[in-house]
Amino acid sequence: MQNVTEILSAHLKKNDTVILGVSGGPDSTCLAHLLAEFAKKMPLRIILAHVHHGIRGAEADRDERFVHELAHSYGLIFESRRV
């Protein structure tokens, strides 16, 4: 977490808006968690953004729902688009 904090601190300032694309996979979910933890120390406006491509049917619906619930659990903004 220390390395992540150093990197984020070098590029973000108080009250910045960060839009993070989250697929629902482990990499983007981990990054969302780290960013939410970082925001406890530095106030940020974080938007978790998800794109539902409509290709994988019910599995894609589950991913979208997961990202929505993840955002809600951290008190973050959730935005989703279906394309």
N, C-alpha and C positions, 0 to 999 in steps of 0.2 A: 504494500500500500504506500510505503514511503516514496518509491520511485514514481508511482502514479501521481501522488500528491505534488511532487516536485514538478513533474511535467505539466499538470493542470495549472498549478500556480504560476508557471512561467507564461502561460498562454491565455489565462482567463483573469478577469477582474470582477470585483464585487458587482452583483446584479446583472451580469451578462446573461444573454439568452443562449442556451445550447440546445440545438436540435440533434437528437441522437436517433439514427435509424436502427430499429430493433426488429430482427426477424423472428425472434423467439428461440433461436438457437443458443448454444452455450456461450459463444464468444460475445455476442451483443448483449445477452442477459447479464453476463459478468461485468461488462463495461457499464451497463445501466446501474448495477449495484455499486460499483466503485464511484461513479459520478454522484449518485445519491448520497453516499457516505461523505464524499468530498464537500457536497453542498451543505452539510451540517456545520462545516467550518467557515465556508465562504458562501454567502447567499447567492444563489443562481436561479434563473428561471429555466427549468429543464422541461423539454418537450420530448416525449418518446413518440417517434414517428414510425408507423408501420404501413407497408404497401402490400395489399392483398391482390395478387395477380389473378386469382380465380382459376389457377391451373390445377391445384392439388385437391380440389373439392373440400371434403369435411376436414382433412388435415390442415388445410390453410385456414379454415374457420377456427379451428382449435388454436392455431398460432396467433391469430388476431385476438382471440379472447384472452389468451395467456398474457400477451403484451398489455392489453387493456387492464387486466387484473394486477399485473406487475406495476404499472404506472400508478394505479389506485393505491396499492400497498405502500408505496413510497410518497404518496401525496403529490405526484407529478402530473403534468398535463399529458393527455393521450390524444394523438391525432392519427387517423387511419384513412387511407384512400384505396378505393377499389378501381383497378385499371384492367 
